[in-house]
Amino acid sequence: MRIGLVNEFYPPFAPGGAEWSMYELAKGLRTKGHDVVIITPNYGTKSFEENESGRIYRYAFVKRMKEGRRLPGFIWLANPIHYVMSAIFMIKIIRKEQLELIHVQNKYTLVGAWIAARLTGIPILASIRDTSHICRIAVCLHHFESVPQDCGIGKLLEECSEEYYEQYYPVKSLRAHLRDKVFQVYHWMDVHLRRIALNRVDTVIGVSQGILNVHEKSRVFTNSRQAKYAIYNFVDVNDNADSLDKTKLADQYQLRGMRIVLYVGGFSKGKGTQDFIDVARRFENRTDNTLFVMIGSGKSFQLPSNVKLIRDLDHYQTLQMYQLAHVVVVPSVCQESLSRVVLEAMSAGKPIVGTRVGGTPEAVLDGENGFVVERGDVEALSEAITKLVVNDALREKMGERSKELVRERFNQELQIEKIEALYQTCLGE
């Protein structure tokens, strides 16, 4: 099959896990003999190149960025000009490469891809990786399983945006306050535009059943005839970590001899960063060399002395850091789809402490390869981490179970077969 994969980010511009999941998907499809074309904005590199993941076409984009995890302001992506310009470019590539279908991997390329697919007459599939089709800020999902029945623009402006800015971007002036209200209205309209496109694609793929359930309960899906499936991202068991690189990393960040409790991801209320820090404070006066390590970027927090903050690791170094960890913690309070952090930690043979949100319990089986606690329950989070830090046998047993689950449920061959079957169905084969 001649397959087009579309995303608003792609390595070397990879601020999150979605880009690496798409990279692995592209490589996996190519190993099965499919012709893969990738379409993405150009933030400042080659407009065309080919590598092990496929032929990469990057369309002209006004915003320039350095490679890595950086994000542009969302207004650069969430606007009608970008949607139209991306659609025009995609039509050109679809025709040039004679693509048979297009699979959108993220939110801000969805509208352009839907326009391009409809104008060229090819099927389109869309992956759901987060809650941004429900609401851009979605602070209600920090507390509930779905948006409330009275969700609307009024509630967004009067309640949700106030909570959001208090947590993430405290507004100090009236002018800034009013400006941000205008942006919330703009983003509300953009979400509803993207929903129109989402409900008109041929097939929706959730990266977990949990994230599909959240969208269903939040009344996002309005097309009862639309096919919807849960297909997991995949990883390989990492049995061959480079011990030399691991040692260098341990020495560079003074981690030798430490029991490492690892957090990877953005620093924010929704990701549960404050809960992770609160747990660390409970360990601060212990003498067992437990060190809490945070890798990522985002909001600044007051940190206790037993927390080490590392902001500038690349993807490869982050994978090495999993090998140094004793426990990996995913304390999200937002409705996570199924964090790639969970899968990468499992592939490294690590036990995980996660929260009961979205798709996390589909990978972290409570009592088997880690523990699942209620979101926001710092006491339960602390108890689960303590069990794993002090019990070497339990930690090893659960880590081995993580590897087993990767081989059973999250392996490349199984997930690629599911994707292939969906593609063939869309093509009527």
Helices and strands as residue ranges (DSSP letters): E 2-6, H 17-31, E 35-42, E 48-51, E 54-60, G 74-76, H 80-97, E 101-104, H 110-120, E 124-128, G 139-142, H 153-155, I 156-160, H 161-167, H 174-198, E 203-206, H 209-217, E 227-230, H 243-252, E 259-264, H 273-283, E 290-295, E 307-310, H 315-324, E 327-330, H 340-347, E 352-355, H 360-363, E 370-373, H 378-390, H 392-409, H 412-426
